[in-house]
């Protein structure tokens, strides 16, 4: 794997496209995982309940946990297959995963039935990948009062806008955020005295991504269309690869340093909106795209459509705490990670959503005038 982040062609073409979090450090080699796995294994195999696990982050996390020797049960509503082969799987690894994984079909919104479904199974650890409200977590704690650890997927979207960036874990949070339910869940876990850990990702990307992040750019690059970018295109944000995120979740398991702690997880480097478009083109092996900047306040976008897949503001967080406390560090630079996503997903013709250029056409027409 070429380990470059936004180094190389994209950085030479636009020195402002990527903004370093710190002086660039070489990405740690893949041998790190067995070292961390050995530490986890020393704590013994755990009986893990994973709420979710068939859509995106949990797909990778479940595989990592199985590989590390843990017993993993996925809880879903049972409306789609629990196991399916992904591009990273070999025939042998998928067969092993399919044999090892266990499943409970239940709806966590139906609290009594849900509690009955998970009680008495001897679960040691819960990974809550799809909880949105404190009311979602409460039945889990009721049913599993002796749980050793509760590891929760929160969001960096909980932070209050701040003049000082990047966001750090101790920064003020926004009680009016659309992610307020995540904050309430963290508060509930803290109040119950359970060993909890909360992971706050920024923008997540990678193969199987159901949110229109990199796919939005890849679709326009493939269609050879101009890419509409709000404002100057110098808004700074941050993307983290799903496998690096899964790695962070795994490292927290049985790790006393993670107890009662919140960790931001994302890529090590920050990137501008223009830089993301250029990095996606490089990852796809395409020429640098035409970028069309527009004023969002002067363009009326049709209802239900989005002119850009990200919030029009600076939005990025420090991952220093996860690196220093957990010993975690992302394996993927941005271009490498986008290439991984492209080659294992969009580049194979796989799309979560069909391309819709309705908003683009409105923007491009407005810019002409």
N, C-alpha and C positions, 0 to 999 in steps of 0.2 A: 504494500500500500504506500502510495506517495503521501508523505506527511508534510503538509505545507500550509494549512489554514488558508489565509488569503495571500500567502506569499506567491512568488512566481508571476505569471502573466498578469493576473488581475491586479496585483499590487503595483506592478510596474506601470500599468496603464492608468491607474488612478490611485495616487498616494493617499488620497483622502477617503478611499472607498472603505477601508477597514481601520478602526481605531483600536489600538492595543490596550488590553486591560493592564498589562505590565509589559516589560520587555519580553519579547517572544521567547518562550522556552520550548525545547524540543518535546514533542508529545511522547509520553511514556510508552514503551513497547508493550506488545500484547502479553508478554510474560508476567505482567503485573497481576493478571487475574488469578492464576494459580496460587500466587503468594497470598492474596487476600482470601482465596477459597480455603487455603490451608488453615488460616486463622479461624474462619467460620466453622470449618469441619471440626476443629478442636473443641468447639462448644457442643458437638453432637448433632445428630440429625433432628430436625424439628418437624412437627406436624403442622403444616401451614394451610390456613384457609385464605384463599385469594378471591376477593369479591370483584368479579370481572374476569379479565384474562383471555378474552376471545376477540378483542378488537384491535388494540394497538400496543400500549406500553406493557400490559399484562402478558401479551403473547411472547414477548422477549423475556420478561421477568420470570415467567413460569418455566421457560426452558433453562434459564440460568440456575434456578433453584433446584430443578430436577437433576441437572448436571452435577450440582454440588452435593447431591445425596439426600435432599430433603423430601419428605412426603408432601405432595401438593394436591389440594382439592380446589377446583374452581367452582364457584357458585354463580350460576347464571339463571335466567328464566327458562333456559332450555329451548329457546325458539330457533336456534341455529346450531350447526355443528360445533362441538366443543373443541375438537382438534382438526387442524388442517395444515397442510404442508406450506411452508414459507420458503422463499428463495435461499435463505441461509441453511435450510435443512438438507442433509444428505438422506438417502433412503434409510440408512442405518440409524442416523440420529433421530429421524422422525419416528421410525418404528419403535425405538426405545422410549421416546417421549410419549407416544400414543399409548404404549403399554403401561407407563408409570402414572400418568395423570389420572386423577379421580374427579368425579363431578357430582354436584348436588344441584338439582333443579328446584329453584324457589324464587319467589318474588319478594325482595326485601321491603317493598312498600306494604306488604301484608304482614304486619309485625308478628302476630301470634304464630302463624304458619312458618314464618321465617325463623323465629326463635326455636321452634320445635325441630326444624330441619337441621340446625347447626348444633343443638345441644347434645351433650353426651358423646361427642366424637373425639374428644381428647385433643382438641386443637391447642397448640402452644402459642402460635403467632397468627395475627390477622394482618393481611395487606388489604387496605380499603382503597381500591383504585377508582371507584365510581361514586363514592358518597358525595352529595352536594350540600346536605343540610345536617345539622346536629341530630335532627330526628331520625336520620338514616343510621347514625352510629349508635344511638342509645339502645336499640334492641340487640345489637351485637354485644355490647357490654353487659346487658342484662342476661343474655344467654350464656356468656362466657366470662363469669366473674373472676376466674382465676387465670385469665390470659396473661402470658409472660410479656407480650409486647404487641402494640397496635401501631402499625406503620401506615400513614395516611398520605394520600396524594392531594395536596392543596394546590395553590397557584400563586405566582408572583403578582398576579393581578390584584391581590389584596392590599398592596401598598398604596398609601396616600401619595399623590403627586408631590414631588419634592424638588426644591431648587438645587439640592446637593445630590449628586449621583456618583456611583451606582447605588441602587437600593441595597441595603444591608438588612440582615435579619432583625436587628433591633429597631429599625425605622418605624415610624408611626404607620398604622394601617387605616384603611378607609372603611368606615362603618356603613357607607352608602354604596360600596362597591357591589357589582353584580355577583361577586364571589363572597359576599358576606357570610353565606352559609358555610363556607370553608373556614372562615375565622371562628364562627360559632362552634364548629366541630372541634377545632383546636382548643377552644375554651372548655368545652365539655370534657375532652380527654384529660386536660390538665386538672380539672376539678375532681375527676374520679380517682386520681392517684395511680392510674395505670402507667406503665412504662410506654410512653408514646413517642413517636417521631413523626414530624411533618416535613414533607418535601414540597418545595415551592418552585416548580419549573417556570421558565419564561416561555418563549415560543418553542414548541417541539416539532421536529421534522424527522423524516426517515421513512423507509419502506412501510407501507400499510397506513400512512397518515390519512385519517379521515377528515382532517381540517384542511381547508384550502390554503396552505402556506406555500411550500415549494411547487406544488402542482399548478397553482395559479400562474406562476412565472413560466413553468415548463410549457403549459398550454399555449401561451402567447409566443414563446420562443419557437415552438414547433410550427405554429401557424405563420411565422415570420411577420408578426404584427408588432407595431410599436407598443411599448409598455407604459401605460399611464402611471405616473408617480406623483403623489400630492406634494405641494409646496416645492421646496428647493431640492428635495431628495436627500438632504443631508441629515434627516432625522436619524438618530442613533438607536439601534435596537440590538437584539441578541437572539440567536437560535441555538438550541441544544439537540443533539442527536438522540433518538429514542433508545438506542442501545447503551449510550452513556448514562442516560437517565435510569434505565433498568439496572445498570451496574451499581448506581448509587443506592437504589432501593435495596439491592441484594446485600451490599456491604453493611447496611444498617442492621441486618438481622443478627440478633444476639450480641450486638455491640453496645456495651454499657455507655460508651462515649456518645451514643446517639439518643440515649434516654432523655425525655423531656426537652428535646431540642428541635429547632426548626433549621432547615438547610435550603438555601437557594441552589438550584441545579440548572446549569445551562452550559453553553460553550464558553471557552476561556476568553474569546475575543469579541469585541463589539463590532457592529457593521452598520453602515448607512443603508437606507432604502435603495439608493442607486447601487450600492455595493452588492446587495442581495441579488438584484437583477443581473449584474455582471457575473457574479459567482455562479448563478444558475446556468447562464449561457456557457460558461467555461466547463461546468460539470457535464453539460449535455453535449459538449464538443461542437458548439455552435458559435457563429461570429458574435461579437459584442452587439447587444440589441440597441435599437433606437429607443431612447427614453423621452417621453413627453411629459413635462411638468405642468401641473394645473393647480388652480386655486380651488380647493374644495367648496369654499363658501360661494363661489360664483357659478357653480355647476349644479343643476338640479338632477340628482340621480333618481331614476325610477324607483318607486317603492318596492322593497324586497330585494333590491340589487345592491351590490357593493362595488365601489370603484377601486378599492384596494383591500388586500386581505389583512392588513395590520392597522392597529390604532395609530392615528396621525399625531404622534408625540414621541419624545424620547422615552424609551422603556427598556431598561437593562438592569441587571443585578450582579452583585459581587458573588463569586463562588469561592472566595478565599476561605471561608469557614469550613466548607465541606472538604477542601483540600487539606487544610491544616489539622482538622479534628478527625476526619474519617480516613484520610490518606487516599481519598478519591481524586481522580483526575481524568478528564475526558480523553478518549482515544482519538476522536475525530476532529480534525480541522474543518473549517466550514466547506471549502471546495471538495475535500475528500468525502465529507459526509453527504453533501448534495450529490456527488457522483454515485455514492453507494445507493442513495435513494432513487436516483434516475435509472441506474442500471438494473435495479432489482424491482422496479415498480413502473413508473411512467414510461421509461424506455422500452419496456416489454409490452406496451399497449394497455397497461392496467391503469384505470382511472377510478377515483372514488365518485367524481361528479363529471358530467359532460361539460365541455367548455361552453361558457356563456359570455359573449362579448357585447351584450346589450349596453352595459354601463360604459364600456370602453368607447363604443361608438358615440355615445352622448358626450363623453369627455373630449374626444378627438374633434367632433363637430364644433363644440364650444371653443376649443383652443384656436380653431381656424378663424373664428370671428373675433 
